[in-house]
Amino acid sequence: MVERALESLLEAAKKAQPSARQREEQRRSFAYGNTAFENKLITREMINQQAESIARERDAGKR
């Protein structure tokens, strides 16, 4: 019974579509994990600041 429930959850997860916000959070988490691994001075705040800066530049380029 547990096996069927797990299979059902796995199938649902395969079909799930993350929102734009979820994808952005995942992207930032990935960036933090990879950079902080190499440089312990990197903080999540630094990642967030850079992500916001990039977003502003991208949005300004669309105008």
N, C-alpha and C positions, 0 to 999 in steps of 0.2 A: 504494500500500500504506500509506503514512504517513497519507494522507487517511482511509482506512477506520479505521485505528487511532484517529485523532483523533476521528472521528465516534462511534466506540464509546465512547471516554472521555467525550465530551460527553453522550451519552445516559445513561451511568451516573451522571454528576454531577447530571443533572436529577432522577434518582430518589433520590439520596442524602438521607437524613434526618439532620441534625446532632443530636447528643446535647444534653441540657440544658446540660451543661458547655461544649460547643462554642458553643452559642448565647449563653451568659453571657460567654464570652471574647470573642466577636464584639461583643456589646453594649458591653462595657467598652472594647474597642479603638476602637469607633465614638465613644464618649463622649470618650475621650482625644484622638483625632484632631481632633474638632470643637472641643473646648475649648482644647486646647493651640495650635491654629491662631490662636485669638483672644487667648490669654493664655499667654505663654511660661513663666510661673511654675507652671503646672499640671504635675503629675507623674503618672506611672502609679500611683505609690503613693497619691496623693491620690484618684484615681479608684477604686482598689481599696478604700480606707478607706470612702469614701462608699457604694460598692456593698454592702460588708459591713454598714454601718450601716442602710441601707435594708432589707436582707434580714432583719436582726434585728428591725427595727420591724414588717415584714410578718409575720414568724413570730410575734411577740408578739401581733399583732392576730388571729391565727387561734385563739388559745387561748380 
